[in-house]
């Protein structure tokens, strides 16, 4: 049976293929070729991918990712579609779902929303709940550097605290939009902000959301 991660993987591959290697993305400084290389390195070169979390390894990560970006674009798309190598922990369903559902969703939207004619994608309720569940667990980490208190609220009234503090701003939207917002894609997320005007302005100006 298909999982959310597998579905989002294939969607991401389709979007990257359709956009071509030199299309813009929401990732600053990255074209689609760079984003595809990032995805491949993340699950095929853990020795380099660790640079996302370990500053001392960042130079190595950038070098390896640049090497992959120089490969034929069609090969990168094929590697994304076929998934991780045989002995990767990502081949385990629970690991794949835990680590890749949000990763692939966000990067698919990085491709979609960088296009001038993009429109909001309607998510099925089960997938929306899956995104919200992961967002609840990650909210404190992603919002830890917010300059004001930050609460997330979905349309059904469920809330999650991303950052404790005062004054408080409430960000309201569908789970998928709140994911994009908290992962640093604020300008492309359909989210409504409620709170003191000065606090909202400080939040809008920050570039500190995300990992």
Secondary structure, DSSP 8 states (H G I E B T S, - for coil): ---HHHHHHHHHHHHHHHH-TT-B-SSTT-BHHHHHHHHHHHHH-HHHHGGGT-GGGHHHHHHHHHHHHTS-HHHHHHHHHH-S-TT-GGGSHHHHHHHHHHHHHHHHHHHHTTSTT-------HHHHHHHHHHHHHHHHHHTTT-SSEEEEE-TTS-EEEEE--SSEEEEE--HHHHHHHHTT-GGGS--EEES-HHHHHHHHH------
